[in-house]
Amino acid sequence: MRRYIYIASAILVAIILIEALRLVSNRLSHDNKFRQFLEKNRIILVLLVSVILSVLSFALFELKGASPNLKYSPATVEGGQIKEGAFGPRGSTLR
């Protein structure tokens, strides 16, 4: 589920960037080549920025993410004290 949120975020950021470029280009003169380029290629630019951001987010979270072989041990109360939850290898006891 987290991956889908990142993909949607990447697409949303790309749309915001392209719309910001459109606003900047509207302030430029009508015969400006940059404005003409943006108007003709807006959809391609949105797709390109979305793909780049999606690939970067996949790379970031796959490389920096936790191992899928971890098990979470929830917080417990022992002797009147709260012991924090922790992640550890599957099949092991953390306590």
KOLGU-4560 file (N, C-alpha, C; in nm, 3 decimals, padded with zeros to 5 digits):
<recs>
<n_xx: 00.082 n_yy: -00.120 n_zz: 00.000 ca_xx: 00.000 ca_yy: 00.000 ca_zz: 00.000 c_xx: 00.086 c_yy: 00.125 c_zz: 00.000 mol: A seq: 1 type: MET>
<n_xx: 00.196 n_yy: 00.119 n_zz: 00.075 ca_xx: 00.284 ca_yy: 00.236 ca_zz: 00.084 c_xx: 00.339 c_yy: 00.272 c_zz: -00.053 mol: A seq: 2 type: ARG>
<n_xx: 00.369 n_yy: 00.171 n_zz: -00.133 ca_xx: 00.422 ca_yy: 00.196 ca_zz: -00.268 c_xx: 00.323 c_yy: 00.274 c_zz: -00.353 mol: A seq: 3 type: ARG>
<n_xx: 00.196 n_yy: 00.239 n_zz: -00.343 ca_xx: 00.096 ca_yy: 00.308 ca_zz: -00.423 c_xx: 00.082 c_yy: 00.454 c_zz: -00.381 mol: A seq: 4 type: TYR>
<n_xx: 00.099 n_yy: 00.480 n_zz: -00.254 ca_xx: 00.096 ca_yy: 00.619 ca_zz: -00.207 c_xx: 00.213 c_yy: 00.697 c_zz: -00.266 mol: A seq: 5 type: ILE>
<n_xx: 00.330 n_yy: 00.634 n_zz: -00.272 ca_xx: 00.446 ca_yy: 00.701 ca_zz: -00.329 c_xx: 00.429 c_yy: 00.726 c_zz: -00.478 mol: A seq: 6 type: TYR>
<n_xx: 00.369 n_yy: 00.632 n_zz: -00.547 ca_xx: 00.345 ca_yy: 00.651 ca_zz: -00.691 c_xx: 00.247 c_yy: 00.765 c_zz: -00.712 mol: A seq: 7 type: ILE>
<n_xx: 00.139 n_yy: 00.767 n_zz: -00.635 ca_xx: 00.042 ca_yy: 00.875 ca_zz: -00.646 c_xx: 00.105 c_yy: 01.009 c_zz: -00.611 mol: A seq: 8 type: ALA>
<n_xx: 00.192 n_yy: 01.011 n_zz: -00.511 ca_xx: 00.261 ca_yy: 01.135 ca_zz: -00.473 c_xx: 00.351 c_yy: 01.184 c_zz: -00.585 mol: A seq: 9 type: SER>
<n_xx: 00.420 n_yy: 01.091 n_zz: -00.649 ca_xx: 00.508 ca_yy: 01.129 ca_zz: -00.759 c_xx: 00.428 c_yy: 01.191 c_zz: -00.874 mol: A seq: 10 type: ALA>
<n_xx: 00.314 n_yy: 01.132 n_zz: -00.904 ca_xx: 00.230 ca_yy: 01.185 ca_zz: -01.012 c_xx: 00.176 c_yy: 01.322 c_zz: -00.972 mol: A seq: 11 type: ILE>
<n_xx: 00.133 n_yy: 01.336 n_zz: -00.848 ca_xx: 00.081 ca_yy: 01.464 ca_zz: -00.802 c_xx: 00.188 c_yy: 01.573 c_zz: -00.805 mol: A seq: 12 type: LEU>
<n_xx: 00.308 n_yy: 01.541 n_zz: -00.762 ca_xx: 00.418 ca_yy: 01.639 ca_zz: -00.765 c_xx: 00.449 c_yy: 01.678 c_zz: -00.910 mol: A seq: 13 type: VAL>
<n_xx: 00.447 n_yy: 01.581 n_zz: -01.000 ca_xx: 00.473 ca_yy: 01.612 ca_zz: -01.140 c_xx: 00.368 c_yy: 01.707 c_zz: -01.196 mol: A seq: 14 type: ALA>
<n_xx: 00.242 n_yy: 01.683 n_zz: -01.163 ca_xx: 00.135 ca_yy: 01.770 ca_zz: -01.211 c_xx: 00.151 c_yy: 01.910 c_zz: -01.153 mol: A seq: 15 type: ILE>
<n_xx: 00.186 n_yy: 01.920 n_zz: -01.026 ca_xx: 00.207 ca_yy: 02.051 ca_zz: -00.964 c_xx: 00.323 c_yy: 02.124 c_zz: -01.031 mol: A seq: 16 type: ILE>
<n_xx: 00.433 n_yy: 02.053 n_zz: -01.059 ca_xx: 00.547 ca_yy: 02.115 ca_zz: -01.126 c_xx: 00.511 c_yy: 02.167 c_zz: -01.265 mol: A seq: 17 type: LEU>
<n_xx: 00.438 n_yy: 02.086 n_zz: -01.339 ca_xx: 00.401 ca_yy: 02.127 ca_zz: -01.474 c_xx: 00.306 c_yy: 02.246 c_zz: -01.470 mol: A seq: 18 type: ILE>
<n_xx: 00.213 n_yy: 02.246 n_zz: -01.377 ca_xx: 00.124 ca_yy: 02.360 ca_zz: -01.365 c_xx: 00.199 c_yy: 02.486 c_zz: -01.322 mol: A seq: 19 type: GLU>
<n_xx: 00.299 n_yy: 02.470 n_zz: -01.237 ca_xx: 00.383 ca_yy: 02.585 ca_zz: -01.198 c_xx: 00.458 c_yy: 02.637 c_zz: -01.320 mol: A seq: 20 type: ALA>
<n_xx: 00.509 n_yy: 02.546 n_zz: -01.402 ca_xx: 00.575 ca_yy: 02.590 ca_zz: -01.526 c_xx: 00.477 c_yy: 02.660 c_zz: -01.619 mol: A seq: 21 type: LEU>
<n_xx: 00.354 n_yy: 02.613 n_zz: -01.622 ca_xx: 00.252 ca_yy: 02.678 ca_zz: -01.707 c_xx: 00.225 c_yy: 02.820 c_zz: -01.658 mol: A seq: 22 type: ARG>
<n_xx: 00.217 n_yy: 02.836 n_zz: -01.527 ca_xx: 00.193 ca_yy: 02.970 ca_zz: -01.473 c_xx: 00.309 c_yy: 03.064 c_zz: -01.505 mol: A seq: 23 type: LEU>
<n_xx: 00.431 n_yy: 03.011 n_zz: -01.496 ca_xx: 00.548 ca_yy: 03.093 ca_zz: -01.530 c_xx: 00.546 c_yy: 03.127 c_zz: -01.678 mol: A seq: 24 type: VAL>
<n_xx: 00.512 n_yy: 03.030 n_zz: -01.760 ca_xx: 00.512 ca_yy: 03.055 ca_zz: -01.904 c_xx: 00.403 c_yy: 03.152 c_zz: -01.945 mol: A seq: 25 type: SER>
<n_xx: 00.293 n_yy: 03.155 n_zz: -01.870 ca_xx: 00.187 ca_yy: 03.251 ca_zz: -01.900 c_xx: 00.232 c_yy: 03.395 c_zz: -01.877 mol: A seq: 26 type: ASN>
<n_xx: 00.325 n_yy: 03.412 n_zz: -01.787 ca_xx: 00.377 ca_yy: 03.546 ca_zz: -01.760 c_xx: 00.480 c_yy: 03.590 c_zz: -01.864 mol: A seq: 27 type: ARG>
<n_xx: 00.530 n_yy: 03.495 n_zz: -01.940 ca_xx: 00.626 ca_yy: 03.527 ca_zz: -02.045 c_xx: 00.551 c_yy: 03.578 c_zz: -02.168 mol: A seq: 28 type: LEU>
<n_xx: 00.624 n_yy: 03.633 n_zz: -02.260 ca_xx: 00.561 ca_yy: 03.685 ca_zz: -02.382 c_xx: 00.505 c_yy: 03.570 c_zz: -02.465 mol: A seq: 29 type: SER>
<n_xx: 00.410 n_yy: 03.601 n_zz: -02.552 ca_xx: 00.343 ca_yy: 03.499 ca_zz: -02.632 c_xx: 00.435 c_yy: 03.437 c_zz: -02.737 mol: A seq: 30 type: HIS>
<n_xx: 00.538 n_yy: 03.505 n_zz: -02.779 ca_xx: 00.625 ca_yy: 03.451 ca_zz: -02.882 c_xx: 00.749 c_yy: 03.382 c_zz: -02.825 mol: A seq: 31 type: ASP>
<n_xx: 00.747 n_yy: 03.355 n_zz: -02.697 ca_xx: 00.861 ca_yy: 03.291 ca_zz: -02.632 c_xx: 00.865 c_yy: 03.142 c_zz: -02.668 mol: A seq: 32 type: ASN>
<n_xx: 00.982 n_yy: 03.092 n_zz: -02.706 ca_xx: 00.998 ca_yy: 02.951 ca_zz: -02.746 c_xx: 00.976 c_yy: 02.857 c_zz: -02.627 mol: A seq: 33 type: LYS>
<n_xx: 01.017 n_yy: 02.898 n_zz: -02.507 ca_xx: 00.998 ca_yy: 02.814 ca_zz: -02.389 c_xx: 00.850 c_yy: 02.790 c_zz: -02.363 mol: A seq: 34 type: PHE>
<n_xx: 00.770 n_yy: 02.893 n_zz: -02.375 ca_xx: 00.626 ca_yy: 02.879 ca_zz: -02.354 c_xx: 00.565 c_yy: 02.787 c_zz: -02.459 mol: A seq: 35 type: ARG>
<n_xx: 00.606 n_yy: 02.802 n_zz: -02.582 ca_xx: 00.554 ca_yy: 02.716 ca_zz: -02.688 c_xx: 00.591 c_yy: 02.570 c_zz: -02.663 mol: A seq: 36 type: GLN>
<n_xx: 00.714 n_yy: 02.547 n_zz: -02.618 ca_xx: 00.757 ca_yy: 02.411 ca_zz: -02.587 c_xx: 00.673 c_yy: 02.351 c_zz: -02.475 mol: A seq: 37 type: PHE>
<n_xx: 00.648 n_yy: 02.427 n_zz: -02.369 ca_xx: 00.567 ca_yy: 02.378 ca_zz: -02.258 c_xx: 00.424 c_yy: 02.347 c_zz: -02.300 mol: A seq: 38 type: LEU>
<n_xx: 00.366 n_yy: 02.434 n_zz: -02.381 ca_xx: 00.229 ca_yy: 02.413 ca_zz: -02.423 c_xx: 00.215 c_yy: 02.290 c_zz: -02.512 mol: A seq: 39 type: GLU>
<n_xx: 00.312 n_yy: 02.264 n_zz: -02.597 ca_xx: 00.305 ca_yy: 02.150 ca_zz: -02.688 c_xx: 00.334 c_yy: 02.018 c_zz: -02.618 mol: A seq: 40 type: LYS>
<n_xx: 00.421 n_yy: 02.018 n_zz: -02.519 ca_xx: 00.470 ca_yy: 01.894 ca_zz: -02.458 c_xx: 00.431 c_yy: 01.876 c_zz: -02.312 mol: A seq: 41 type: ASN>
<n_xx: 00.325 n_yy: 01.936 n_zz: -02.268 ca_xx: 00.287 ca_yy: 01.932 ca_zz: -02.127 c_xx: 00.260 c_yy: 01.790 c_zz: -02.079 mol: A seq: 42 type: ARG>
<n_xx: 00.186 n_yy: 01.712 n_zz: -02.154 ca_xx: 00.152 ca_yy: 01.575 ca_zz: -02.111 c_xx: 00.277 c_yy: 01.488 c_zz: -02.108 mol: A seq: 43 type: ILE>
<n_xx: 00.364 n_yy: 01.503 n_zz: -02.205 ca_xx: 00.487 ca_yy: 01.425 ca_zz: -02.208 c_xx: 00.575 c_yy: 01.461 c_zz: -02.089 mol: A seq: 44 type: ILE>
<n_xx: 00.581 n_yy: 01.589 n_zz: -02.055 ca_xx: 00.660 ca_yy: 01.632 ca_zz: -01.940 c_xx: 00.603 c_yy: 01.578 c_zz: -01.810 mol: A seq: 45 type: LEU>
<n_xx: 00.471 n_yy: 01.576 n_zz: -01.796 ca_xx: 00.409 ca_yy: 01.521 ca_zz: -01.676 c_xx: 00.444 c_yy: 01.374 c_zz: -01.662 mol: A seq: 46 type: VAL>
<n_xx: 00.431 n_yy: 01.299 n_zz: -01.771 ca_xx: 00.464 ca_yy: 01.156 ca_zz: -01.767 c_xx: 00.612 c_yy: 01.134 c_zz: -01.736 mol: A seq: 47 type: LEU>
<n_xx: 00.699 n_yy: 01.212 n_zz: -01.796 ca_xx: 00.842 ca_yy: 01.197 ca_zz: -01.774 c_xx: 00.880 c_yy: 01.225 c_zz: -01.629 mol: A seq: 48 type: LEU>
<n_xx: 00.831 n_yy: 01.333 n_zz: -01.574 ca_xx: 00.862 ca_yy: 01.367 ca_zz: -01.435 c_xx: 00.801 c_yy: 01.263 c_zz: -01.340 mol: A seq: 49 type: VAL>
<n_xx: 00.681 n_yy: 01.214 n_zz: -01.371 ca_xx: 00.618 ca_yy: 01.112 ca_zz: -01.287 c_xx: 00.699 c_yy: 00.983 c_zz: -01.287 mol: A seq: 50 type: SER>
<n_xx: 00.745 n_yy: 00.941 n_zz: -01.403 ca_xx: 00.825 ca_yy: 00.819 ca_zz: -01.412 c_xx: 00.956 c_yy: 00.835 c_zz: -01.336 mol: A seq: 51 type: VAL>
<n_xx: 01.022 n_yy: 00.949 n_zz: -01.353 ca_xx: 01.148 ca_yy: 00.974 ca_zz: -01.283 c_xx: 01.127 c_yy: 00.972 c_zz: -01.131 mol: A seq: 52 type: ILE>
<n_xx: 01.024 n_yy: 01.040 n_zz: -01.083 ca_xx: 00.997 ca_yy: 01.042 ca_zz: -00.939 c_xx: 00.957 c_yy: 00.904 c_zz: -00.887 mol: A seq: 53 type: LEU>
<n_xx: 00.882 n_yy: 00.828 n_zz: -00.966 ca_xx: 00.844 ca_yy: 00.693 ca_zz: -00.924 c_xx: 00.966 c_yy: 00.603 c_zz: -00.912 mol: A seq: 54 type: SER>
<n_xx: 01.055 n_yy: 00.609 n_zz: -01.011 ca_xx: 01.176 ca_yy: 00.527 ca_zz: -01.008 c_xx: 01.263 c_yy: 00.566 c_zz: -00.889 mol: A seq: 55 type: VAL>
<n_xx: 01.277 n_yy: 00.696 n_zz: -00.864 ca_xx: 01.356 ca_yy: 00.741 ca_zz: -00.750 c_xx: 01.295 c_yy: 00.696 c_zz: -00.618 mol: A seq: 56 type: LEU>
<n_xx: 01.163 n_yy: 00.703 n_zz: -00.606 ca_xx: 01.100 ca_yy: 00.660 ca_zz: -00.480 c_xx: 01.113 c_yy: 00.509 c_zz: -00.461 mol: A seq: 57 type: SER>
<n_xx: 01.098 n_yy: 00.431 n_zz: -00.570 ca_xx: 01.118 ca_yy: 00.287 ca_zz: -00.558 c_xx: 01.260 c_yy: 00.256 c_zz: -00.514 mol: A seq: 58 type: PHE>
<n_xx: 01.356 n_yy: 00.320 n_zz: -00.577 ca_xx: 01.497 ca_yy: 00.295 ca_zz: -00.543 c_xx: 01.525 c_yy: 00.333 c_zz: -00.398 mol: A seq: 59 type: ALA>
<n_xx: 01.476 n_yy: 00.447 n_zz: -00.357 ca_xx: 01.499 ca_yy: 00.494 ca_zz: -00.220 c_xx: 01.441 c_yy: 00.397 c_zz: -00.117 mol: A seq: 60 type: LEU>
<n_xx: 01.318 n_yy: 00.356 n_zz: -00.136 ca_xx: 01.253 ca_yy: 00.275 ca_zz: -00.034 c_xx: 01.291 c_yy: 00.128 c_zz: -00.043 mol: A seq: 61 type: PHE>
<n_xx: 01.335 n_yy: 00.080 n_zz: -00.157 ca_xx: 01.384 ca_yy: -00.057 ca_zz: -00.164 c_xx: 01.523 c_yy: -00.067 c_zz: -00.101 mol: A seq: 62 type: GLU>
<n_xx: 01.605 n_yy: 00.034 n_zz: -00.119 ca_xx: 01.740 ca_yy: 00.030 ca_zz: -00.063 c_xx: 01.742 c_yy: 00.065 c_zz: 00.085 mol: A seq: 63 type: LEU>
<n_xx: 01.656 n_yy: 00.153 n_zz: 00.128 ca_xx: 01.656 ca_yy: 00.199 ca_zz: 00.267 c_xx: 01.552 c_yy: 00.128 c_zz: 00.353 mol: A seq: 64 type: LYS>
<n_xx: 01.468 n_yy: 00.045 n_zz: 00.294 ca_xx: 01.360 ca_yy: -00.020 ca_zz: 00.367 c_xx: 01.410 c_yy: -00.133 c_zz: 00.456 mol: A seq: 65 type: GLY>
<n_xx: 01.326 n_yy: -00.172 n_zz: 00.546 ca_xx: 01.358 ca_yy: -00.282 ca_zz: 00.637 c_xx: 01.348 c_yy: -00.415 c_zz: 00.563 mol: A seq: 66 type: ALA>
<n_xx: 01.418 n_yy: -00.513 n_zz: 00.613 ca_xx: 01.414 ca_yy: -00.647 ca_zz: 00.555 c_xx: 01.275 c_yy: -00.707 c_zz: 00.576 mol: A seq: 67 type: SER>
<n_xx: 01.222 n_yy: -00.778 n_zz: 00.477 ca_xx: 01.090 ca_yy: -00.840 ca_zz: 00.496 c_xx: 01.095 c_yy: -00.961 c_zz: 00.590 mol: A seq: 68 type: PRO>
<n_xx: 01.213 n_yy: -01.002 n_zz: 00.633 ca_xx: 01.226 ca_yy: -01.117 ca_zz: 00.722 c_xx: 01.227 c_yy: -01.076 c_zz: 00.869 mol: A seq: 69 type: ASN>
<n_xx: 01.174 n_yy: -00.960 n_zz: 00.900 ca_xx: 01.171 ca_yy: -00.915 ca_zz: 01.039 c_xx: 01.035 c_yy: -00.944 c_zz: 01.102 mol: A seq: 70 type: LEU>
<n_xx: 01.037 n_yy: -00.963 n_zz: 01.232 ca_xx: 00.916 ca_yy: -00.986 ca_zz: 01.309 c_xx: 00.907 c_yy: -00.876 c_zz: 01.414 mol: A seq: 71 type: LYS>
<n_xx: 00.787 n_yy: -00.822 n_zz: 01.434 ca_xx: 00.768 ca_yy: -00.717 ca_zz: 01.534 c_xx: 00.718 c_yy: -00.779 c_zz: 01.663 mol: A seq: 72 type: TYR>
<n_xx: 00.785 n_yy: -00.745 n_zz: 01.771 ca_xx: 00.739 ca_yy: -00.784 ca_zz: 01.904 c_xx: 00.681 c_yy: -00.659 c_zz: 01.969 mol: A seq: 73 type: SER>
<n_xx: 00.551 n_yy: -00.659 n_zz: 01.998 ca_xx: 00.488 ca_yy: -00.537 ca_zz: 02.051 c_xx: 00.536 c_yy: -00.504 c_zz: 02.192 mol: A seq: 74 type: PRO>
<n_xx: 00.510 n_yy: -00.381 n_zz: 02.230 ca_xx: 00.545 ca_yy: -00.337 ca_zz: 02.365 c_xx: 00.466 c_yy: -00.418 c_zz: 02.468 mol: A seq: 75 type: ALA>
<n_xx: 00.531 n_yy: -00.443 n_zz: 02.581 ca_xx: 00.466 ca_yy: -00.518 ca_zz: 02.689 c_xx: 00.494 c_yy: -00.450 c_zz: 02.822 mol: A seq: 76 type: THR>
<n_xx: 00.416 n_yy: -00.489 n_zz: 02.920 ca_xx: 00.437 ca_yy: -00.439 ca_zz: 03.056 c_xx: 00.494 c_yy: -00.554 c_zz: 03.139 mol: A seq: 77 type: VAL>
<n_xx: 00.615 n_yy: -00.534 n_zz: 03.194 ca_xx: 00.680 ca_yy: -00.635 ca_zz: 03.277 c_xx: 00.728 c_yy: -00.570 c_zz: 03.406 mol: A seq: 78 type: GLU>
<n_xx: 00.681 n_yy: -00.619 n_zz: 03.516 ca_xx: 00.723 ca_yy: -00.566 ca_zz: 03.645 c_xx: 00.684 c_yy: -00.420 c_zz: 03.665 mol: A seq: 79 type: GLY>
<n_xx: 00.573 n_yy: -00.380 n_zz: 03.607 ca_xx: 00.528 ca_yy: -00.243 ca_zz: 03.620 c_xx: 00.598 c_yy: -00.145 c_zz: 03.527 mol: A seq: 80 type: GLY>
<n_xx: 00.688 n_yy: -00.194 n_zz: 03.445 ca_xx: 00.761 ca_yy: -00.109 ca_zz: 03.350 c_xx: 00.720 c_yy: -00.145 c_zz: 03.207 mol: A seq: 81 type: GLN>
<n_xx: 00.717 n_yy: -00.046 n_zz: 03.122 ca_xx: 00.683 ca_yy: -00.069 ca_zz: 02.981 c_xx: 00.811 c_yy: -00.102 c_zz: 02.906 mol: A seq: 82 type: ILE>
<n_xx: 00.811 n_yy: -00.218 n_zz: 02.842 ca_xx: 00.923 ca_yy: -00.258 ca_zz: 02.755 c_xx: 00.883 c_yy: -00.222 c_zz: 02.613 mol: A seq: 83 type: LYS>
<n_xx: 00.971 n_yy: -00.152 n_zz: 02.543 ca_xx: 00.941 ca_yy: -00.106 ca_zz: 02.408 c_xx: 00.929 c_yy: -00.222 c_zz: 02.311 mol: A seq: 84 type: GLU>
<n_xx: 00.850 n_yy: -00.201 n_zz: 02.207 ca_xx: 00.842 ca_yy: -00.299 ca_zz: 02.100 c_xx: 00.969 c_yy: -00.293 c_zz: 02.017 mol: A seq: 85 type: GLY>
<n_xx: 00.998 n_yy: -00.399 n_zz: 01.944 ca_xx: 01.120 ca_yy: -00.402 ca_zz: 01.864 c_xx: 01.103 c_yy: -00.497 c_zz: 01.746 mol: A seq: 86 type: ALA>
<n_xx: 01.187 n_yy: -00.475 n_zz: 01.646 ca_xx: 01.193 ca_yy: -00.563 ca_zz: 01.530 c_xx: 01.312 c_yy: -00.656 c_zz: 01.546 mol: A seq: 87 type: PHE>
<n_xx: 01.296 n_yy: -00.780 n_zz: 01.508 ca_xx: 01.404 ca_yy: -00.877 ca_zz: 01.514 c_xx: 01.384 c_yy: -00.985 c_zz: 01.410 mol: A seq: 88 type: GLY>
<n_xx: 01.481 n_yy: -01.073 n_zz: 01.393 ca_xx: 01.470 ca_yy: -01.181 ca_zz: 01.295 c_xx: 01.352 c_yy: -01.273 c_zz: 01.328 mol: A seq: 89 type: PRO>
<n_xx: 01.290 n_yy: -01.327 n_zz: 01.226 ca_xx: 01.179 ca_yy: -01.421 ca_zz: 01.246 c_xx: 01.230 c_yy: -01.545 c_zz: 01.319 mol: A seq: 90 type: ARG>
<n_xx: 01.149 n_yy: -01.596 n_zz: 01.410 ca_xx: 01.184 ca_yy: -01.717 ca_zz: 01.482 c_xx: 01.266 c_yy: -01.693 c_zz: 01.608 mol: A seq: 91 type: GLY>
<n_xx: 01.306 n_yy: -01.569 n_zz: 01.632 ca_xx: 01.384 ca_yy: -01.542 ca_zz: 01.753 c_xx: 01.295 c_yy: -01.468 c_zz: 01.853 mol: A seq: 92 type: SER>
<n_xx: 01.333 n_yy: -01.476 n_zz: 01.977 ca_xx: 01.263 ca_yy: -01.399 ca_zz: 02.079 c_xx: 01.352 c_yy: -01.283 c_zz: 02.117 mol: A seq: 93 type: THR>
<n_xx: 01.292 n_yy: -01.166 n_zz: 02.122 ca_xx: 01.368 ca_yy: -01.044 ca_zz: 02.151 c_xx: 01.377 c_yy: -01.017 c_zz: 02.299 mol: A seq: 94 type: LEU>
<n_xx: 01.303 n_yy: -01.086 n_zz: 02.381 ca_xx: 01.301 ca_yy: -01.055 ca_zz: 02.524 c_xx: 01.389 c_yy: -01.148 c_zz: 02.601 mol: A seq: 95 type: ARG>
</recs>
